[in-house]
Amino acid sequence: MNNEKVYAMSFAKIYPLLTAKAEKKGRTLDEVNEVICWLTGYSTEEIEKALNSPVTYGDFFQNAPLANPNRKSIKGVVCGVRVETIEEPLMQEIRYLDKLIDELAKGKSMDKILHR
């Protein structure tokens, strides 16, 4: 799938996929939101607002209130690509979230996921 298609997808369509992946492994919606808040600076209320609006996935990340400076320490492979080597800045932000959700689903503690 090309980047533009990913960016144009609705945040409201992607969010349930993220939560389902985590919840299937026994994690909670609150933990998913905590990860998103940590990464983007959005509050839980702002995430809810985004879910009830036509915001695209790309715009969700581009309009993030405060990207966490520690996100640059996120390393690992998502979809066969090392997140730290992704050159497209917006796709890298999206893949950071994918990596954090993967770690959540794998049972890592929130301390290890968020305190890098």
C-alpha positions as CSV (number, residue, x, y, z in Angstrom):
1,M,0.0,0.0,0.0
2,N,1.4,3.4,-0.9
3,N,1.9,6.1,1.7
4,E,-0.7,8.4,0.3
5,K,-3.4,5.8,0.7
6,V,-2.4,5.3,4.3
7,Y,-2.4,9.0,5.0
8,A,-5.9,9.4,3.5
9,M,-7.4,6.6,5.6
10,S,-9.8,7.7,8.3
11,F,-8.4,7.8,11.8
12,A,-11.8,6.4,12.9
13,K,-11.2,3.4,10.7
14,I,-7.6,2.7,11.9
15,Y,-8.2,3.2,15.6
16,P,-10.4,0.1,16.1
17,L,-7.8,-2.0,14.3
18,L,-5.1,-0.8,16.8
19,T,-7.4,-1.4,19.8
20,A,-8.5,-4.8,18.6
21,K,-4.8,-5.9,18.2
22,A,-4.1,-4.9,21.7
23,E,-7.3,-6.1,23.3
24,K,-7.0,-9.5,21.6
25,K,-3.8,-10.0,23.6
26,G,-5.5,-8.9,26.9
27,R,-4.5,-5.2,26.9
28,T,-7.0,-2.4,27.4
29,L,-8.4,0.5,25.5
30,D,-6.9,2.8,28.2
31,E,-3.4,1.4,27.5
32,V,-3.8,2.0,23.8
33,N,-4.9,5.6,24.5
34,E,-2.0,6.0,26.9
35,V,0.4,5.0,24.2
36,I,-1.2,7.3,21.6
37,C,-1.2,10.2,24.2
38,W,2.5,9.6,25.0
39,L,3.5,9.5,21.3
40,T,1.4,12.4,20.0
41,G,0.6,14.7,22.9
42,Y,-3.2,14.3,22.3
43,S,-5.4,13.9,25.4
44,T,-7.9,11.1,25.6
45,E,-10.7,13.6,25.0
46,E,-8.9,14.8,21.8
47,I,-8.6,11.2,20.6
48,E,-12.3,10.8,21.1
49,K,-13.0,14.0,19.2
50,A,-10.8,12.8,16.3
51,L,-12.8,9.5,16.3
52,N,-16.0,11.5,15.8
53,S,-14.6,13.7,13.0
54,P,-13.5,13.1,9.4
55,V,-9.8,13.5,10.3
56,T,-7.5,11.4,8.2
57,Y,-4.7,9.2,9.7
58,G,-2.1,11.5,8.1
59,D,-3.7,14.7,9.5
60,F,-4.0,13.1,13.0
61,F,-0.2,12.8,13.1
62,Q,0.5,16.0,11.3
63,N,-1.7,17.9,13.8
64,A,-0.4,16.2,16.9
65,P,-0.1,18.7,19.7
66,L,3.3,17.6,20.9
67,A,5.2,14.7,19.4
68,N,7.2,13.1,22.2
69,P,10.9,13.8,21.7
70,N,11.7,10.3,23.1
71,R,9.9,8.7,20.1
72,K,13.2,8.9,18.2
73,S,14.5,6.1,20.4
74,I,11.8,3.7,19.1
75,K,13.6,1.0,17.2
76,G,12.6,-2.3,15.7
77,V,10.8,-3.8,12.7
78,V,7.2,-3.2,11.6
79,C,5.9,-4.7,8.4
80,G,9.4,-5.9,7.5
81,V,10.9,-2.4,7.8
82,R,13.1,-0.9,10.5
83,V,11.2,2.1,11.9
84,E,14.4,4.0,12.6
85,T,15.4,3.9,8.9
86,I,12.1,5.1,7.4
87,E,12.9,8.3,5.5
88,E,9.4,9.7,5.1
89,P,8.7,11.6,8.3
90,L,5.0,11.1,8.4
91,M,5.2,7.4,7.7
92,Q,7.8,7.1,10.4
93,E,5.4,8.7,12.9
94,I,2.7,6.2,11.9
95,R,5.1,3.3,12.2
96,Y,6.2,4.4,15.6
97,L,2.7,3.9,16.8
98,D,2.5,0.6,15.1
99,K,5.6,-0.5,16.9
100,L,4.4,0.6,20.2
101,I,1.1,-1.2,19.7
102,D,3.0,-4.3,18.7
103,E,5.0,-4.1,21.9
104,L,1.8,-3.6,23.9
105,A,0.2,-6.7,22.3
106,K,3.4,-8.7,23.0
107,G,2.9,-8.1,26.7
108,K,5.6,-5.6,27.4
109,S,5.0,-3.4,30.5
110,M,3.9,0.2,30.0
111,D,7.1,1.3,31.7
112,K,9.3,-0.4,29.1
113,I,7.1,0.8,26.2
114,L,7.0,4.4,27.3
115,H,10.1,5.1,29.2
116,R,12.8,5.0,26.6
